[in-house]
Amino acid sequence: MSGEKITEQPSRYDHLEKMTVLELLTAMNQEDKTVPLAIEKVIPQIEKLVESIADKMLVGGRLFYIGAGTSGRLGILDASEIPPTYGMPPGVVIGIIAGGDIAIRNPVENAEDNAMQGWQDLEKHEINEHDTVVGVAASGTTPYVIGALKECQKRGITTGSISCNPDAPVSQYSDYPIEVIVGPEFVTGSTRMKSGTAQKLVLNMISTSAMIQLGRVEGNRMVNMQLTNEKLVERGTKMVMEKTGIDNYEQAKKLLIEKGSVKKAIDFYQNNQNG
């Protein structure tokens, strides 16, 4: 039994085409301010999911996000940022979207309506009971996502979900359901707005908290980030100088590049000092 579909209710605003640009921006901003407050109400649910994900990942499990449209793209975005930010190998956090890679940039007709395709897409990754699958669906009714979670539960694979409607159908197939009720969208039914913002914030919270639990952050620094550009090399060099006491920039930079990460550079230096 599904709950009320608040994400499709009429906007609290009307005659948008008659508003000035300033009025539009101000109204959207007012609506956006409500999103973090809605998330605050479900932090205990997010906490339970993060703790489960971290436990699974500590023993070799992977994290999958699966969704359609905007929700699927947000999952792929979050997953794609984990290797460069935290130095995790590709394939540990994976985003899957209905319609495949082409759907990242283009709509794929009816892709979200296939209730078995989500599970079939997960099977391509040899998914198993050590993994966690988080379904991302603003409406909470997407067949592609619901079908995937349903098949996961049959096989003892841990599931979570992020939706924006109360008593969403997707929650029935989620061990750790998260329902962020942000209310009607500024443009009626345009869930890329507040709902999308809510999903992005929750995904940030999940992956960042999990990476910290896995030891990918020390103090408040991304000590395992990949050195993929000069900005990151400079940032990493300053971290090495700060942690080791090396006062020569070029020496610290050389050590960082030789070892490949801030953490490895610091560990090498400190072990040699202590040795």
NORBEL-V152500 format. One record per residue. SS is DSSP state (hx for helix, st for strand, lp for the rest). OMEGA is omega in radians with two decimals (* if undefined). NEAR is the number of other ideal C-beta (glycine too) atoms within 12 Angstrom. Layout:
ss->(SS SS)
omega->(OMEGA OMEGA)
near->(NEAR NEAR)
This chain:
ss->(lp lp lp lp lp hx hx hx lp lp lp lp lp lp lp hx hx hx lp lp hx hx hx hx hx hx hx hx hx hx hx hx hx hx hx hx hx hx hx hx lp lp hx hx hx hx hx hx hx hx hx hx hx hx hx hx hx hx lp lp lp lp st st st st st lp hx hx hx hx hx hx hx hx hx hx hx hx hx hx hx hx hx hx lp lp lp lp lp lp st st st st st lp lp lp hx hx hx hx lp lp lp lp lp lp hx hx hx lp lp lp hx hx hx hx hx hx hx lp lp lp lp lp lp lp lp st st st st st lp lp lp lp lp lp hx hx hx hx hx hx hx hx hx hx hx hx lp lp lp st st st st st st lp lp lp lp lp hx hx hx hx hx lp lp st st st st lp lp lp lp lp lp lp lp lp lp lp lp lp lp hx hx hx hx hx hx hx hx hx hx hx hx hx hx hx hx hx hx hx hx lp lp lp lp st lp lp st lp lp lp lp lp lp lp lp hx hx hx hx hx hx hx hx hx hx hx hx hx hx hx lp lp lp lp hx hx hx hx hx hx hx hx hx hx hx lp lp hx hx hx hx hx hx hx hx hx hx hx hx hx lp)
omega->(-3.07 3.14 -3.10 -3.11 -3.08 -3.10 -3.12 -3.13 -3.12 3.09 3.06 -3.11 3.11 -3.13 -3.10 -3.10 3.14 -3.14 2.98 3.10 3.13 3.12 3.10 -3.10 -3.14 -3.14 3.10 3.13 3.09 3.11 -3.11 -3.13 -3.10 -3.02 3.13 3.12 3.08 3.12 -3.14 -3.09 -3.07 3.11 3.09 3.11 3.10 3.13 -3.12 3.14 -3.13 -3.13 3.11 3.13 -3.12 3.12 -3.13 -3.10 3.12 3.12 3.00 3.13 3.12 3.09 3.09 2.90 3.11 -3.10 3.12 3.09 -3.13 -3.11 3.11 3.14 3.12 3.09 3.11 3.11 -3.12 -3.12 -3.06 -3.10 -3.07 3.13 -3.13 -3.08 -3.01 3.08 3.08 3.10 3.02 3.12 3.06 2.99 -2.97 3.06 3.13 -3.11 3.07 -3.11 3.10 -3.01 -3.14 -3.10 3.09 -3.10 -3.05 3.06 3.09 -3.01 3.04 -3.08 -3.07 -3.06 -3.11 -3.01 -3.13 -3.05 3.14 3.12 3.13 3.10 3.08 -3.13 3.12 -3.13 -3.14 -3.11 -3.10 -3.00 3.08 -3.05 3.05 3.12 3.11 3.08 -3.12 -3.08 -3.08 -3.12 -3.06 -3.07 -3.04 -3.10 3.13 -3.11 -3.13 3.14 3.14 -3.12 3.13 3.13 3.09 -3.11 3.10 -3.04 3.08 3.11 -3.09 -3.12 2.99 3.10 3.05 3.12 -3.05 3.04 3.10 3.13 -3.11 3.12 -3.13 -3.12 -3.13 -3.10 -3.12 3.05 -3.11 -3.12 3.07 3.14 -3.13 -3.02 -3.07 3.10 -3.11 3.13 3.12 2.95 -2.99 3.06 -3.11 -3.00 3.00 -3.09 -3.08 3.14 3.11 3.10 3.13 3.13 3.12 -3.14 -3.14 3.09 3.05 -3.09 -3.10 -3.04 -3.13 3.13 3.13 -3.13 3.09 3.11 -3.13 3.07 -3.11 3.10 3.02 -3.03 3.03 -3.01 3.10 -2.99 3.13 -3.10 3.10 -3.09 -2.98 3.09 -3.05 3.13 -3.12 3.07 3.13 3.12 -3.13 3.13 3.12 3.07 3.14 3.13 -3.11 -3.05 -3.04 -3.06 3.05 -3.09 3.12 -3.05 -3.08 3.09 3.13 3.13 3.13 3.13 -3.14 -3.09 3.12 -3.05 3.00 3.08 3.12 -3.10 -3.12 3.13 -3.14 3.14 3.13 -3.11 -3.10 3.10 3.10 3.11 -3.13 -3.13 *)
near->(9 19 22 21 28 32 40 23 21 18 25 20 24 14 11 21 11 10 18 12 12 10 17 20 15 16 25 26 17 17 28 25 17 28 31 21 19 29 31 19 20 33 21 15 28 35 21 23 37 33 23 32 41 27 20 33 34 21 16 17 26 35 45 46 48 54 50 46 36 36 45 46 34 38 46 33 26 36 37 25 28 37 24 23 28 35 30 30 17 17 19 31 41 33 40 42 42 45 29 23 18 14 29 26 14 14 18 23 14 17 29 34 21 24 25 19 31 44 34 20 34 36 22 15 25 14 32 21 20 24 35 45 53 54 57 56 51 48 42 42 34 42 28 41 54 42 34 48 46 28 28 35 25 14 20 16 36 35 45 47 50 52 46 52 36 27 21 37 31 47 34 24 37 38 28 33 36 43 38 44 31 41 33 28 36 36 26 21 22 25 40 23 31 40 48 36 32 43 46 36 31 46 42 26 30 44 42 27 27 39 34 25 23 29 17 33 25 23 13 10 24 29 34 33 33 28 30 17 12 12 14 27 27 21 25 38 32 22 34 41 26 22 27 27 14 26 13 14 18 16 19 31 26 20 31 37 22 16 28 23 33 41 31 25 35 31 24 25 27 19 13 14 13 8 8)
